[in-house]
Amino acid sequence: MPQIEMADYTPRHAARTVRPLPILLLFFALAGALSSAGAAPAAASDAATPSTSQPSAASSIIDAALTSLRTLPFIPVPEISTAPYSGVDVGLIPVVLKETTNGEIDQILAPDLYHSSYFGWGATFRLFRYPSADEQWSVIAGTEQRVQRTFDAEWDHGLLRNTPWSWTLHAMYDRSGTGIFYGLGNSSTLKGQSNYIDSQARLEATAERNLSHRMQIAYLARFSTVAIEGGALPGLPYTETLYPGLNGLGDTREFHQRLTVTYDSRDSVDMPHQGVRLAAFAGASTHVLDSGVAYTAIGFDATKFQPLGSRLTLVAHGALRYMPTYQGAPFWDLSSLGGDRSIIGETQPLRGYGYDRFVGRNSMAASIELRDRVADLHMMDSNIQFELAPFLDTGKVFSAMAGDPFAHVHAAGGMGFRLIAPPFIVGYVDIGVGSEGPAVFTGINYPF
């Protein structure tokens, strides 16, 4: 059975596999609506030419249904989702899109109501706002009858780096019953799967000094509490049962600080077509503010955007994370590979595997994808682009810097499908295949 992941938000070590298909179905529902809208002028032109053929009853019913859907104040998207060990969800998500006077979509409202076979009835509120190219914010909040709760709010200001300072504020609480741990090391197997309930609360602030439009120095401070409890999924043992003494079980407080120096020549923050982003970071968690965690981490992250035409972009990404001291780090703070997101200084993508599939002291990762904007669609007086992106992700976790860096590397390849509403919004479905089978990831924003 394929793994399916949804990235409404990307907290560190999120292992949720809950309700992915609403975004997946929304993706194709939008594509269908956009295609219909884009085809309207051609249809009108064809109507001027007499035709002896009559529309079938089936096509008339479909046309009437599409017309009715277009008159609704929202896009109704059914929820039907399933993933390994996380049951079946069924529900409905009404999606409301708001545009500016210039025809650009600047708001997505996507609440839902659903039923989970494991966690009962639930509802989620999602609001994404894009007031300008220099500012973004989002709020996500949800609850279910049993176990699962989530709240995530983020505000980003100074994205264009045209002012002396840029800021990011992030508050998050997430209680998930679908945490999966496979064991430590690059050779962990599916036989080592275990389940835990992961409760995280986090306050995070980033202050970025813009030395120039291209050079920045950022300071991040994050205080978090994490509680790892007994598992909630039938069929899997609790993590502590399989891995007694694993560092990070129970309740943990952490105060983490990180300094990042970045050179960024990209032509766009949200939808880059050319340029490069180079980042070097050094971070540490120390025993202050009642923190029970101590470790250090250094590394670099590099992404190159090479235009091969007006609609074609080759993107190459590489990252290395090394932990000089790691004995005091909980398992959820070690280097990790898996999922679809690249977070500088933290997790790296491997889109044929679930989040945090491979966990170890150090990690290296490299990805390449070809972003090809193959079609222009039209909706609500906005130009929407459809993009295909074949990709290849590779990487591994390792304990020592010595040895062959290319030995025992994991790989995953696949295809990305993206709907792009310039200048801010990218909705994606990325389908990857690794040695353990296929995986599907959906969400908003590019993976790197």
Backbone hydrogen bonds, N-H to C=O, Kabsch-Sander energy under -0.5 kcal/mol:
donor,donor_aa,acceptor,acceptor_aa,energy
3,Q,438,P,-2.1
5,E,440,V,-3.8
7,A,442,T,-3.2
8,D,6,M,-0.5
14,A,11,P,-1.8
23,I,20,P,-0.6
24,L,20,P,-1.4
25,L,21,L,-3.9
26,L,22,P,-2.7
27,F,23,I,-2.4
28,F,24,L,-1.7
29,A,25,L,-2.7
30,L,26,L,-3.0
31,A,27,F,-2.1
32,G,28,F,-2.3
33,A,29,A,-2.6
34,L,30,L,-3.4
35,S,31,A,-2.6
36,S,32,G,-2.3
37,A,33,A,-2.5
38,G,34,L,-3.1
39,A,35,S,-1.8
40,A,36,S,-0.5
40,A,37,A,-1.0
43,A,39,A,-2.2
44,A,40,A,-2.4
45,S,41,P,-2.1
46,D,42,A,-2.4
47,A,43,A,-1.6
48,A,44,A,-0.7
48,A,45,S,-1.1
49,T,46,D,-1.7
60,S,56,S,-2.1
61,I,57,A,-2.2
62,I,58,A,-2.3
63,D,59,S,-2.8
64,A,60,S,-2.4
65,A,61,I,-2.3
66,L,62,I,-2.6
67,T,63,D,-2.3
68,S,64,A,-2.2
69,L,65,A,-2.5
70,R,66,L,-2.2
71,T,67,T,-0.9
71,T,68,S,-0.6
72,L,68,S,-0.6
72,L,69,L,-1.0
75,I,95,V,-2.9
77,V,75,I,-0.6
77,V,93,I,-2.0
79,E,91,G,-3.4
80,I,78,P,-0.6
81,S,89,D,-2.2
83,A,87,G,-0.9
86,S,83,A,-1.9
89,D,81,S,-2.4
90,V,115,H,-2.0
91,G,79,E,-2.2
92,L,113,L,-2.3
93,I,77,V,-2.9
95,V,75,I,-2.4
95,V,93,I,-0.6
96,V,109,L,-2.9
98,K,107,Q,-2.2
100,T,104,E,-2.7
103,G,100,T,-1.8
106,D,98,K,-2.1
107,Q,98,K,-1.3
108,I,128,F,-2.2
109,L,96,V,-2.6
110,A,108,I,-0.5
110,A,126,R,-2.6
112,D,124,T,-2.0
113,L,92,L,-1.9
114,Y,122,G,-2.6
115,H,90,V,-2.4
116,S,120,G,-2.7
117,S,88,V,-2.0
120,G,116,S,-2.0
122,G,114,Y,-2.6
123,A,143,T,-2.0
124,T,112,D,-1.6
125,F,141,A,-3.7
127,L,139,V,-2.3
128,F,108,I,-2.5
129,R,137,W,-3.0
130,Y,106,D,-2.5
132,S,135,E,-1.3
135,E,132,S,-1.0
136,Q,156,D,-2.1
137,W,129,R,-2.1
138,S,154,E,-2.1
139,V,127,L,-2.3
140,I,152,D,-2.5
141,A,125,F,-2.3
142,G,150,T,-2.7
143,T,123,A,-2.1
144,E,148,Q,-1.9
145,Q,121,W,-1.8
146,R,119,F,-2.1
148,Q,146,R,-2.8
149,R,175,R,-1.7
150,T,142,G,-2.5
151,F,173,Y,-3.0
152,D,140,I,-2.9
153,A,171,A,-2.8
154,E,138,S,-2.0
155,W,169,L,-2.4
156,D,136,Q,-3.0
157,H,167,W,-2.7
158,G,134,D,-1.7
159,L,134,D,-1.7
161,R,158,G,-1.3
166,S,208,E,-2.1
167,W,157,H,-2.7
168,T,206,T,-1.9
169,L,155,W,-2.3
170,H,204,E,-2.6
171,A,153,A,-2.6
172,M,202,R,-2.4
173,Y,151,F,-3.0
174,D,200,Q,-2.8
175,R,149,R,-3.2
176,S,174,D,-0.6
176,S,198,D,-2.6
179,G,196,Y,-1.3
181,F,194,S,-2.0
185,G,359,V,-3.3
188,S,185,G,-1.0
192,G,189,T,-1.5
193,Q,190,L,-1.6
194,S,181,F,-1.2
195,N,237,P,-2.9
196,Y,179,G,-1.8
197,I,229,E,-1.5
198,D,176,S,-2.6
198,D,196,Y,-0.6
199,S,197,I,-0.6
199,S,227,A,-2.5
200,Q,174,D,-3.0
200,Q,198,D,-0.6
201,A,225,T,-2.3
202,R,172,M,-2.9
203,L,223,F,-2.4
204,E,170,H,-2.6
205,A,221,A,-2.3
206,T,168,T,-2.6
207,A,219,Y,-2.4
208,E,166,S,-2.8
209,R,207,A,-0.5
209,R,217,I,-3.2
210,N,164,P,-2.8
210,N,208,E,-0.7
211,L,209,R,-1.1
211,L,215,M,-1.2
212,S,215,M,-1.8
216,Q,262,T,-2.4
217,I,209,R,-2.0
218,A,260,T,-3.0
219,Y,207,A,-2.8
220,L,258,R,-2.8
221,A,205,A,-2.4
222,R,256,H,-2.7
223,F,203,L,-2.4
224,S,254,E,-2.6
225,T,201,A,-2.2
226,V,252,T,-2.8
227,A,199,S,-2.6
228,I,250,G,-2.5
229,E,197,I,-2.6
229,E,227,A,-0.6
232,A,177,G,-0.6
236,L,233,L,-1.2
239,T,195,N,-1.7
241,T,238,Y,-1.1
242,L,238,Y,-1.3
243,Y,239,T,-2.7
246,L,243,Y,-1.7
249,L,246,L,-1.4
250,G,228,I,-1.2
252,T,226,V,-2.6
254,E,224,S,-2.7
256,H,222,R,-3.0
257,Q,284,A,-2.5
258,R,220,L,-2.0
259,L,282,A,-2.7
260,T,218,A,-2.5
261,V,280,A,-2.6
262,T,216,Q,-2.6
262,T,260,T,-0.5
263,Y,278,L,-2.8
264,D,214,R,-2.8
265,S,276,V,-3.0
267,D,274,Q,-1.7
275,G,305,F,-1.4
277,R,303,T,-2.6
278,L,263,Y,-2.9
279,A,301,D,-2.7
280,A,261,V,-2.3
281,F,299,G,-2.3
282,A,259,L,-2.0
283,G,297,A,-3.4
284,A,257,Q,-2.6
285,S,295,Y,-2.2
286,T,255,F,-1.2
288,V,286,T,-2.2
291,S,288,V,-1.3
292,G,253,R,-2.5
294,A,328,G,-1.0
295,Y,285,S,-1.6
296,T,325,T,-2.2
297,A,283,G,-2.5
298,I,322,Y,-2.9
299,G,281,F,-1.7
300,F,320,L,-1.5
301,D,279,A,-2.6
302,A,318,G,-2.8
303,T,277,R,-2.3
304,K,316,A,-2.8
305,F,275,G,-3.0
306,Q,304,K,-0.6
306,Q,314,L,-3.1
308,L,312,L,-2.9
313,T,371,R,-2.3
314,L,306,Q,-2.8
315,V,313,T,-0.5
315,V,369,E,-2.9
316,A,304,K,-2.2
317,H,367,S,-3.0
318,G,302,A,-2.6
319,A,365,A,-2.4
320,L,300,F,-2.2
321,R,363,S,-2.7
322,Y,298,I,-3.1
328,G,294,A,-0.6
329,A,326,Y,-2.1
331,F,247,N,-2.8
333,D,330,P,-2.2
334,L,331,F,-0.9
335,S,360,G,-1.6
337,L,358,F,-2.2
338,G,348,Q,-1.8
339,G,350,L,-1.0
339,G,353,Y,-1.8
342,S,447,P,-1.9
343,I,341,R,-0.6
343,I,347,T,-2.4
344,I,342,S,-0.5
346,E,343,I,-2.8
348,Q,336,S,-1.4
350,L,339,G,-2.4
353,Y,350,L,-2.1
356,D,338,G,-0.6
357,R,337,L,-0.9
357,R,354,G,-1.2
358,F,337,L,-2.0
359,V,183,G,-0.5
360,G,335,S,-2.4
362,N,398,F,-2.3
363,S,321,R,-2.3
364,M,396,K,-2.3
365,A,319,A,-2.4
366,A,394,T,-2.3
367,S,317,H,-3.1
368,I,392,L,-2.0
369,E,315,V,-2.4
370,L,390,P,-2.1
371,R,313,T,-3.0
371,R,369,E,-0.6
372,D,370,L,-0.7
372,D,388,L,-3.3
373,R,311,R,-2.4
373,R,371,R,-0.6
374,V,372,D,-1.1
374,V,386,F,-1.4
375,A,386,F,-1.4
377,L,384,I,-4.0
378,H,34,L,-0.8
379,M,382,S,-2.2
382,S,379,M,-2.6
384,I,377,L,-1.9
384,I,382,S,-0.7
385,Q,420,I,-2.7
386,F,375,A,-2.6
387,E,418,R,-3.1
388,L,372,D,-2.8
389,A,416,G,-2.3
391,F,414,G,-2.4
392,L,368,I,-2.4
393,D,412,A,-3.3
394,T,366,A,-2.6
395,G,410,H,-1.9
396,K,364,M,-2.1
398,F,362,N,-1.8
407,A,404,D,-1.3
409,V,406,F,-0.7
410,H,395,G,-2.8
412,A,393,D,-2.5
413,G,433,V,-1.7
414,G,391,F,-2.0
415,M,431,I,-2.1
416,G,389,A,-1.4
417,F,429,V,-2.9
418,R,387,E,-2.7
419,L,427,G,-2.7
420,I,385,Q,-2.9
421,A,425,I,-2.6
424,F,421,A,-1.1
425,I,421,A,-1.9
427,G,419,L,-2.8
428,Y,443,G,-2.4
429,V,417,F,-2.5
430,D,441,F,-3.0
431,I,415,M,-2.8
431,I,429,V,-0.5
432,G,430,D,-0.6
432,G,439,A,-2.7
433,V,413,G,-2.5
434,G,352,G,-0.6
434,G,437,G,-2.3
437,G,434,G,-1.5
439,A,432,G,-2.8
440,V,3,Q,-3.5
441,F,430,D,-2.7
442,T,5,E,-2.0
443,G,428,Y,-1.6
444,I,7,A,-0.8
445,N,426,V,-3.1
